[in-house]
Amino acid sequence: MTRKRTFRRTAVALTAVSATVSLAACGGLGSGTDGGGDDGDGVVTFWHYYGDPHGVPLEAMLARYTEETGVEVEPRFIPYDDFNRTLQQQAAAGDLPDVALINAFDTSQMAQAGVIEDLSAYADEWGEQDAYYETGWETGQVDGATYGIPHLADDYALYYNEEILAEAGVEVPTTWDEMEAAAAAIAESGAASYGLAMSGIEGAEGATGVLLRTLAAGGDLADFGGDPGVAALESLQRMTASGGMSEGFLTWNEDDAMASFTNGEAGMAINSASAVNVVRENAPDMTWNVAPLPADATEATYLSAENLTIGAGSGDADAAWDLIEWMQQPSVLEEYLPERNKLPARDDVPGAVTDPVRAVFADQLVNSWAPTGDLAEKSNEALTIVQQALQAVISGSAAPADAAAEAQAAIDEALGN
Amino acid sequence: MLPAVVFVGATVVYPLLYSVLQSFYDVGLREVIQGGAQWVGLDNYIDQFSRSRFWYSGFISIVYAASSVALTFAIGLGLALLLRRDFRGRNVMRALILVAWVLPTVVSANVWRWLLDGSYGLLNALLRALEFLEGDLFWLGQQVTAIAAVVFATAWSFAPFAMILLSAGLQGIPKGLYEAARIDGASPWQQFRFVTLPQLRPVSLAALLLIFIYTFKTFDTIFLMTAGGPGGATATLPVYAYNEAFEFSRFDTASVATTVLMIVPIALSVAYFRTLRKETAA
């Protein structure tokens, strides 16, 4: 009796399972949706990930556009951590915004996945690509087509505490050898607990410092296993061993690293221009300045940027493009960028950077590096791999050369080489 | 009956099967959005099973879950025994202990992160004051201490839950058993060993299983405290699956991890219900 009932129950369950399986097979895995945004209601939907306070100038700018042109723009803020996932889900559901302001390095991936439109026809007619810094413009290019228009730019530079450097008797370092010596001298002199602070946390964010050091030595993310990558790992290893850097930087994100700079625990820090206001607010009495990053073989810095894109299947693509074009006018940028605390992606906006501290970042833009091509699509993974190598070296579980070689093998695999 | 079937089908069965099925297809971001995923059979499993990181994630998941369960159970039992006694402020204390359970993980995990920070953390300040420590020690920056820290943080938040289950179990033990034991001259330890523990067995088994399932799938505490680091040391299967899916857009191999993640608790639950049935029959 029991056995019979169990059998019947199993049979019902199996039928339900097989029905659902066939449902699943035709529901999404096998076939697909045709994408597609709204159907052209004349309202331009605009998604971005600028939370407070960064969203305020952006939305004010969009309101100005409506005032000037009468075209309604509907902004929507989605937190950065949820942004790409929301965009992907909406793409699968065929409900994308007209304009999406995305992280520049995700442009390639979004284009390959069919989330965003090819803007080549618009961009060619517009003809302003030569006004842009090359690296920034390249992030919007996928297989020779334009998918993203740079919105703004940012890069990394060296923050330093003038009093701490003076007390330790060191000059602002201009090469990484000088940096190692300066960091150690600061820690030894007792002027601050550490010489240099940077993020080294698990994941892509923590790879910025070691990547910058690798770029300076003439290396690249795609060839991290080469001599420059090994030299970078060795350099950071020496700095933590000498006390010039805290080994706790492996647990710090960029905000943590900046906190140790603003509270005077570290004499120098590597960060982007977006931290300028944070330092001004949190340490109003500190005397500090910003210098270009130490340079060896190259003066490269790391670009951080965002691109304006149009959602696949947008019914208001023309209106969306008009908005993008308007947003990139030098006169509009000159009003917007100082409020937004960022740098222009193009070099014909002299009025956008009047602040001398921010000018240091702006001057470096011409040397900025960003992953392009296949590497752009896999940059998150490659950076995560590089951070793992850094972690292994600092914790002493691998020698720099071995860690770099292992990272290279993993990067090659990710890139499909 | 039908609404229930539809509800369960739409919210549990369908997503579950979809996820399992996804592990047999080649699914990247493009396929999720545009469809057209290719059936690849067991390729994703073969690929994942040949990776040491995958096995490490499985191993560390079990280490993390087993240690968390043991510690949670021990603390929960201690608290339950303590609160069984009648003393002033018992209810206040019980309520306070429950705060750990109701506190959102995003709050507790960040508090732990700050407490354990190597340079300004409260724990190190305390250790320095007691002269156990000189300089900095980064608990979340070293593999063994990072694992211990996430286990401790997990046990801290789950212990009140264990306490409630075990308190209920303790209340169900007939007082007469203790009286009989005392008359036979049993010491407090003997009473605990030969009356309390055997009587608590059914509740304990249920509690252990529930806590294991909860901890085995825990993502938030670990992700917020260490993001799976340092060097992947605390990358349990949920963290591994998250990275595969949402960092690297490999939804297929992420599904391999989530399928394995699902099989372990299901197998344990089946074993549990078997034992239960046997015991009820006996």
Boltz contact constraints between the chains, C-beta under 6 A:
constraints:
  - contact:
      token1: [A, 20]
      token2: [B, 13]
      max_distance: 6.0
  - contact:
      token1: [A, 20]
      token2: [B, 14]
      max_distance: 6.0
  - contact:
      token1: [A, 20]
      token2: [B, 17]
      max_distance: 6.0
  - contact:
      token1: [A, 21]
      token2: [B, 17]
      max_distance: 6.0
  - contact:
      token1: [A, 24]
      token2: [B, 17]
      max_distance: 6.0
  - contact:
      token1: [A, 24]
      token2: [B, 18]
      max_distance: 6.0
  - contact:
      token1: [A, 24]
      token2: [B, 21]
      max_distance: 6.0
  - contact:
      token1: [A, 29]
      token2: [B, 25]
      max_distance: 6.0
  - contact:
      token1: [A, 29]
      token2: [B, 37]
      max_distance: 6.0
  - contact:
      token1: [A, 31]
      token2: [B, 35]
      max_distance: 6.0
  - contact:
      token1: [A, 32]
      token2: [B, 34]
      max_distance: 6.0
  - contact:
      token1: [A, 32]
      token2: [B, 35]
      max_distance: 6.0
  - contact:
      token1: [A, 32]
      token2: [B, 36]
      max_distance: 6.0
  - contact:
      token1: [A, 91]
      token2: [B, 33]
      max_distance: 6.0
  - contact:
      token1: [A, 92]
      token2: [B, 32]
      max_distance: 6.0
  - contact:
      token1: [A, 92]
      token2: [B, 33]
      max_distance: 6.0
  - contact:
      token1: [A, 112]
      token2: [B, 30]
      max_distance: 6.0
  - contact:
      token1: [A, 113]
      token2: [B, 29]
      max_distance: 6.0
  - contact:
      token1: [A, 113]
      token2: [B, 30]
      max_distance: 6.0
  - contact:
      token1: [A, 113]
      token2: [B, 33]
      max_distance: 6.0
  - contact:
      token1: [A, 114]
      token2: [B, 33]
      max_distance: 6.0
  - contact:
      token1: [A, 114]
      token2: [B, 34]
      max_distance: 6.0
  - contact:
      token1: [A, 202]
      token2: [B, 227]
      max_distance: 6.0
  - contact:
      token1: [A, 202]
      token2: [B, 228]
      max_distance: 6.0
  - contact:
      token1: [A, 202]
      token2: [B, 229]
      max_distance: 6.0
  - contact:
      token1: [A, 203]
      token2: [B, 227]
      max_distance: 6.0
  - contact:
      token1: [A, 248]
      token2: [B, 118]
      max_distance: 6.0
  - contact:
      token1: [A, 248]
      token2: [B, 119]
      max_distance: 6.0
  - contact:
      token1: [A, 248]
      token2: [B, 138]
      max_distance: 6.0
  - contact:
      token1: [A, 248]
      token2: [B, 141]
      max_distance: 6.0
  - contact:
      token1: [A, 250]
      token2: [B, 141]
      max_distance: 6.0
  - contact:
      token1: [A, 250]
      token2: [B, 230]
      max_distance: 6.0
  - contact:
      token1: [A, 251]
      token2: [B, 138]
      max_distance: 6.0
  - contact:
      token1: [A, 251]
      token2: [B, 140]
      max_distance: 6.0
  - contact:
      token1: [A, 251]
      token2: [B, 141]
      max_distance: 6.0
  - contact:
      token1: [A, 380]
      token2: [B, 247]
      max_distance: 6.0
  - contact:
      token1: [A, 381]
      token2: [B, 248]
      max_distance: 6.0
  - contact:
      token1: [A, 388]
      token2: [B, 231]
      max_distance: 6.0
  - contact:
      token1: [A, 391]
      token2: [B, 230]
      max_distance: 6.0
  - contact:
      token1: [A, 391]
      token2: [B, 231]
      max_distance: 6.0
  - contact:
      token1: [A, 392]
      token2: [B, 231]
      max_distance: 6.0
